[in-house]
Amino acid sequence: MRLPCPYCGDRDAQEFSYRGDAGPRRPEGEDGLFDYVYLRDNPAGPIRELWYHANGCRNWIVVTRDTRTHEVHGSSLARESGA
């Protein structure tokens, strides 16, 4: 699979570290922390994911990818997309 890095262009996915779904936000207190850490959805279809370009520009990016086909629909820097 190839991922489009906003700085480096299309790169092999092995250059990146996968973090997971870009949607969940860490709760302020301890209420909801268990759900945040352990209970995640596993949707079939388009999802926004966080990836770290470890062997490249070292930026966090948000990749929109379809989990059924692995088709990548685009990416942006995490700091610009609110992730």
Summary of the structure (lengths in Angstrom):
residues: 83
radius of gyration: 13.5
end to end distance: 22.4
largest distance: 40.3
contacts: 208
relative contact order: 0.27
helix: 16%
strand: 40%
